[in-house]
């Protein structure tokens, strides 16, 4: 039987492991979704191409599908009995019940946030400035960094905040693909659930307070950005 001091040490180690994994997942998912969101919004608002409506539909899928169902889909695709399960097992690649599965699930449920924030903004702004820069001889990268990006920076930051907050707090999809392995595949929300189910309310509250503080900070930054955007539009 573990001594009280050993139990406390174990709880602390598991909590820090959950915090570390949550930070890693967020730092991977948010930048990737930023790249996808900008590319998708730019393609949808600035160009006409076959499959444009399909792309818009794909962007909205995570909003229409329950996160738990999303996690189950990943299990059906990458699990041992899934579509690619045998091939992944043969090549010693494990996705489900690892941090890689958690990252994939988090990316999926959070990727609409930035794109959906930028698409209406870029549609409202139009393409006149980009065409003017093109007529003056600017290449596509110069147009993006000198014209498009400065015009969408506040909307992009707003989308990043929403994406970051959802990535840190995602529970449903991550719960399905994580396997709930203590100290390895538990993010902060999953760790809080385990502590609560064990009636360790003090520890659960302490870990949950981290998410609460992050949520408050996110709301403050969100409100400051909204105020900044309103000042610029008036």
N, C-alpha and C positions, 0 to 999 in steps of 0.2 A: 504494500500500500504506500502511495506517495505521501510524503510529509506536506503540511500546509505550505511551507516555503517552496517546495518543489512544484506543487500545484500552481502556485502563484507565478513561478518562473515559466511554467509551461503555458499558462494563459497569456502571459506577456509575450512570449515568443510567437505564439499563434496569432495574437493580435497584430504584432509588428509584421508578420509574414502576410497577413491579410491586407494590411495597409500598403505594404510594398507592392503586392500583386495588383492592387487597385490602381496605384500610381502608374505602374508599368503598362497596364491595359489602357489606361486613359491616355498616357503619353504616346502610345502606338496608334490607338483608334482615332483620336482627335485630329492629328496631322494628316493621316490618310484620308479621313472624311473631308478635311479641308481641301485637299487636292482634288478629290472626286467631286465635291460640291461646286468648286469654282469651275472645273472643266465641264461638268454637266450643265450648270447655269449658263456658261458662256456658249456652249453648243446649242442649247435650247433657244436662247434669246437672240443670238447673233447670226445663226445659220439655218437654212432649210435643207433637210436631208431625209432620205427614206428611213423610217423607223423612229422618227422624232416622237410621235405619240406613244410608241412603245417604251421609249426611254423615260418619258414623263410618268407612265404607268409604273414602271419598275421603281422609280424613285419613291412612289407612294406606297409600295407594297408593305414595308415595315409598319406603316401607320394602320394598315388594314388587317394585318395578321397579329394575333396575340403573341407576345414574346415567348410564352411557353411553347406554342406551336412552332415558332421559329427555332427554338432549341431542339425540339423533336425532329425537325427537318434536318438539322445538322447531324443528329444522331443517325437518322435514316441514310444520310449520304456518306458520312465519314466513320460511323460506328463499325464495330467488328462484323456485324451482320448486315451492314449497309451496302449501298451500291459500290463504293470504292473500298470497302472494308478489307476484303481479301488482298487487293493490290497493295494497300497501305501496310497491312500486316506483313506481307511478303518482303516489302522494302524497309521494314522496321521503322515505319513512320506512325506515330501515335498522335492523334488530334483530340479525340474525345477524352474527357477526364484529364486534360492537361491545360496549361496556360494558353496554348495555341488555340484550342477550341473556345476558350473564354474570350480571347481577342477577336476571333472570327465572329462569334455571336454578338459581341459588343459592337463591332464595326457594322454588322448588318442592321441592328436595331437603331443605330444612331446616324446612319449615313443620310437620311432625308433632311436632317435639321439645317445644315448649312445650305444645301441646294435649294430647299424650299424658302429659305430666308432671302437668297440672292435672286432667284428667278423673277419674282414680281418687281424687285428693285431695279434690275437690269432691263426689264421690259418697259418700265416707266421712263427710264433714262434714254432709251432708244439707242441708235447706232450712229447718229450724225457725227459725233466727235471722233469715233473710230474711223469712219469713212474720210473725214477731213485729214486725219493723221496719215491714212493710207495714200491719199492724193498728194500729200507733201513728201512721200517717199519713205515713211516709216515701215519697218518690217513688223511681222506679227508679234514678236516678243517686245519690241519697243512700244507698240500700240497697247499691249496688255499691261506692261509695267508703268508706262507713263500716262496712259489715259484711263484704261478700264479699272485697274486696281485702286488708284486714288479715289475713284467715284464710288466704289463699293466697300471701302475700308470699314465704315461704321457698321454696315449690314453684315459684313464678314465677321467682325468682332462679336456682334450680337449672336450670330449663328454659332460661333466657336464656344461662347459661354453656354448656350443651351446644349450643344453637343457634349461639352465637357461635363456638365452637370448630370446629363443622362448616363454617360459612360461610367461615372463614379457610382451612381445609384442604381444601375441596372440589376434586376433581381431575377426575373422570370426565365429568360433565355439562358443566362449564366448558370442558374440553379440546375437546369437540365443537363448542360454539357460539362459541368465542373466535377461531378462525382463527390463533392463535399469532402475532399481529403484535407484534413487539418494540417495547417502549416505549408500546404502546397497549392491547392486549387480553390481555397476559400477567399473570396473578396470580402470587403468590409460588410456589405449587406448580408451575405451568407453567414459570416461569422457571428453577426448579431443574432440571426435566426437560431443558430446552434446554441449560443449562450442562453437565449430566452427559453428555448425548448428544454434546456437542462435546469431551468429555474434559477439560473445564475443572473438574477436581474441587475445586480450592481455592475457586473462586468458588461452585460449587454447594454445597459444605459451609458456606461463610460465609452464604449466603442461607438454606439449610435450617436453620442454627442459630437463625435468627430464629423460625421456626415451632416449633422444639424448645423454645426459651425460653418462647414463648407457651403451648405445650402444658403445660409444667411449672407455669407460673403458673395455668393453668386447673385443673390437677389439685389444686393447693394450695387454691385458692378452693373447688373442689368438695368437697374433704374437710372444709374448715372449715364449709361449709354443712351437710354431712351431720352433723357433730358438733353443730352448733347445733340442727338439727332433732331429733336424738336426745335432746338435753337437754330440749327443749320437750315431747316426747312422753312422757317418763318423770317 
